[in-house]
Every structure is written in C-alpha cells, then in structure tokens.
Amino acid sequence: MAQQLIDQFAARLPADRRAAVYQSTKTTHEKRTAMLFDQFAEPHRLRALAGGIKQHVLENLDTLLPAVEAKLQANGAQVHWAATAEAACAAVLRIMQARGATKLVKAKTMVSEEIALEHFLAAHGIEALETDLGEFIVQLDHDRPSHIVRPIIHKNRREIAQSFERHGLGAYDDDPQTITRRARQFLRQKYLQADVGLTGANFVSVESGRLVLVTNEGNSRFSLAAPKCHIALVGIEKLVPRDRDLGLLLNLLARSATAQQLTVYTEFITGPKAATQPDGPEELHVIFVDNGRTDVLASECRAILRCIRCGACMNVCPVYRQASGHAYRSVYPGPVGAVLSPLLAGKKFPELADLPKASSLCGACHEVCPVDIPIPDLLLRLRDQGKRAGAPLAAAGTPPMGAWALLASQPAAWKAALLGGKIINYLPTKLLPVPPLRAWEKSRTLPEWRGGEFRRWLRHRTTP
C-alpha cells in the first residue's frame, strides 16, 4: 500500500533528523504566531481578506490572464504559455537555444522543481545551477528539497561540510560562516559566466505587470545582474489584481514563512532593462505554466490554488514534523502537498491518493494559512475521491472501519459502547479481541479511554 511508504519512512527516519525537523518547524511556528498576534489586532481578519483576494483571482483567471499578458507586453516582456511540464521545459530550451546559451543560473522556484527543469536541460547539454544555498546543497547531493521554504531542513551542518569536501569546495569545516563563504566564492563566478538567469515569481500584479520576487539571500539579484536574458517561470494562479494587494500579501508571506516582518530582498521587476539603464537583462520572458492547474480549478478543491508557498502549514503539522518532507514523494510536501500533489498528478492520482490520509485533521494547517485555505475540508474531499477511485488508502494494519461506522450511526448502540469502553483501559494489548486491532496498535499507543465525559458534562451544564 502506498500509505505504508509514509509510515515506513517516518519509522526509519534517524532520530537526529527528526529532531532537526521538529525543532526548526516548531520554533518558526511559535515565532510566526507571536509576531502576527503582537503586531496585528485581528490577524484572522487579515487572513480572510488575503484569502478573498486570491479566491477572486481564481474565479476570474479567464479575464485576468489576458489582462496581465497585455500589461507585460506593454512593459517589454515576451509572454509564453505552457499547458504542460514538457511544454514549459521546451519553452525554456527554445529561448536559450535562440541565444546560443549553454549556462543558466536559477533562483529558487518551485515550478522549476515541479516540471523537473534541471534534469531536462542537463539532458540537452545545458548547465542549470541552483543559487539558493539550500537548493545548491540539494543539487550537489543529488537530493530533493524537504521543505518549500527551507529545502535542507533535513540536513545538519556536519552533513553539509562533508558534502562540500566531497565536491572540492574545501576541507571539512562545519562552521556556518565558512560554509556560506565557500558557497559564495563558488557561485560568484557562475553568475558572471551565465548566459541566462531564471527565477519564479511570488506574485504578478495585473494592474502594473510587475513581477514580485522575495528572497533572503539576494541570489535572485545576482542571477539577474550579469546575464542578458531573464526567464520567469510562473504558475497561472500567482496573479494579484492590484499593486495595493501586495501590501497585505507580502506582510503575511514573510511572517508566515520565516517569522520576519519583511523578507530581506523584495524585488519589483517591470520589464527588461531600459535604454537609460547601464546593466540588466535585455530580454524578459515570462512563461505562464498550467501543468494541471486548470483541472484543479474545475475541481471542488480549487481553493488550494490560493497557496502562496509559505510553508506555515508544514511548520505546524504534527505529521510533517515526524515524517519530514521526503515522506510525501512529491515536490510539495506537508498539508499543502497532501492536497496539491494528488491533484496535479492527473491520471496518476491513485499513486498519491494516500497522501490526504497523512493528516490528523487537527485543523492547525487551516488556522495558520495566511490565505485561509480550508485544508482539512480539502483533505476529506480527496479521501472520498480516492475511495471512489478504488485507491488503497488504509494505513498499515488498519482494521476495517465498517463496524465502527455502523456503531457510530446507531445512538443506542453507541451509548452502550461508551458504558463498556473503560474496560479497554485494563485490557492488555495482547488480549485485544480483534487481531487487526492488535496489529494496528503495534505502531500506535492507545490513549486512556475517556468516553462519556462529554455527555456527562453536557447533561449537567446550565445554560446562561
């Protein structure tokens, strides 16, 4: 069963790696919460407003996309449309071949991960170098990112120092400043040698045609400083109607992603360099990528396309904290990935249909989402879709739930079961009456039975 992969991956995860993921996500989540509630009187109203802005975009893409295309072209950009991952990769290759380009430096972009651009370009003899420090280390190790914002959340500095030593970037030294300096020295020449710089876009304003990029390392600026051509890969859902909407979304994004008031570098790119500017890209190509998003828009889970890739849902998710991002077998891990990945998989949906089950449905992901995505509701819809598709969804050792469903739907039988439930507290695991339940309990700890307490409380509660 596919679900076993998550369980087994989490069970085999080294303790120090699990601890690193847990501590990092916990710390960021706590800082994010303190910052939002200290600095804003009603942060949940801001989340609802941001969600409404992004939902408006989704419901009006048919008019907003032509409008932003016209504005981008008026600003001097060339606009391309890619219906599939293959079409997006081919568009990048055509642009590079037209310039005789063979070297590309790229800032962090989830869309390029999604379409496997690096491997595609390598197969055509083009060097595509990651310049975000985390992504650079992932690329060196032929690894995969484990978090949307922090790709190497699963690695410690000793592993990074070993990787740098293996790849000739210097003798072993796990001092963070030394690691950063060595990466900077290596990348500086790559920036100067590159023919093309590639980025994503956190937002694109329909009103002004501006691309908005946010980074904390400044690598996107270096990626655009020397190359004469800038390619931006953008999901079709990344639009915002007006420039003023960015004031809200940028504030929520920074606090939700890294618990900062604002990211260190926030860039607004209007087009290629003007005639009066001494340097900068002479060409700007914007490739709008669909790759299954239109199908998601047509589904009952379209709200997931509001996502602004902050990673807040991962930071708070108890399942992600224990399993880490690699357990999700997808570019997008955590709660957002549990919804988005199966949807983008298209015909391969059954292969990832177990991901919506990798959730306790505690609702924390919805509470922290800066654009108010009802992730638990979407997970339930996908569970139902997976069941109807006949995908294997049960976790390892899960007993059949038909008997429980029958019991839970009969009030009299349910009350009787509550009365006898306390027996379980005194029953050794090996004496559990149902063999599948014993198998299920091997990897779980049954909590103390407390059935009936709520009903007793409600019966004696006095109405104000």
HELIX and SHEET records of a PDB file:
HELIX    1   1 GLN A    3  ARG A   12  1                                  10    
HELIX    2   2 ALA A   15  GLN A   39  1                                  25    
HELIX    3   3 PRO A   43  GLU A   59  1                                  17    
HELIX    4   4 LEU A   61  ALA A   74  1                                  14    
HELIX    5   5 ALA A   85  ARG A   99  1                                  15    
HELIX    6   6 MET A  110  GLU A  114  1                                   5    
HELIX    7   7 LEU A  117  ALA A  123  1                                   7    
HELIX    8   8 LEU A  133  LEU A  140  1                                   8    
HELIX    9   9 ARG A  157  ARG A  166  1                                  10    
HELIX   10  10 PRO A  176  GLN A  193  1                                  18    
HELIX   11  11 ASN A  219  ALA A  225  1                                   7    
HELIX   12  12 ASP A  245  THR A  258  1                                  14    
HELIX   13  13 ARG A  293  LEU A  297  1                                   5    
HELIX   14  14 ARG A  302  ARG A  306  5                                   5    
HELIX   15  15 ALA A  312  VAL A  316  1                                   5    
HELIX   16  16 PRO A  318  ALA A  323  1                                   6    
HELIX   17  17 GLY A  325  TYR A  328  5                                   4    
HELIX   18  18 GLY A  334  LEU A  344  1                                  11    
HELIX   19  19 GLY A  346  LYS A  348  5                                   3    
HELIX   20  20 PHE A  349  LEU A  352  1                                   4    
HELIX   21  21 LEU A  355  LYS A  357  5                                   3    
HELIX   22  22 ALA A  364  VAL A  368  1                                   5    
HELIX   23  23 ILE A  375  ARG A  388  1                                  14    
HELIX   24  24 GLY A  402  ALA A  408  1                                   7    
HELIX   25  25 PRO A  411  GLY A  420  1                                  10    
HELIX   26  26 GLY A  421  TYR A  426  5                                   6    
HELIX   27  27 THR A  429  LEU A  431  5                                   3    
HELIX   28  28 PRO A  435  GLU A  441  1                                   7    
HELIX   29  29 GLU A  453  HIS A  460  1                                   8    
SHEET    1   A 6 GLN A  78  ALA A  82  0                                        
SHEET    2   A 6 GLU A 283  VAL A 289  1                                        
SHEET    3   A 6 CYS A 229  GLY A 235  1                                        
SHEET    4   A 6 VAL A 196  THR A 199  1                                        
SHEET    5   A 6 LYS A 103  LYS A 106  1                                        
SHEET    6   A 6 GLU A 127  GLU A 130  1                                        
SHEET    1   B 4 LEU A 239  VAL A 240  0                                        
SHEET    2   B 4 PHE A 203  SER A 205  1                                        
SHEET    3   B 4 LEU A 211  THR A 215 -1                                        
SHEET    4   B 4 TYR A 265  ILE A 269 -1                                        
END                                                                             
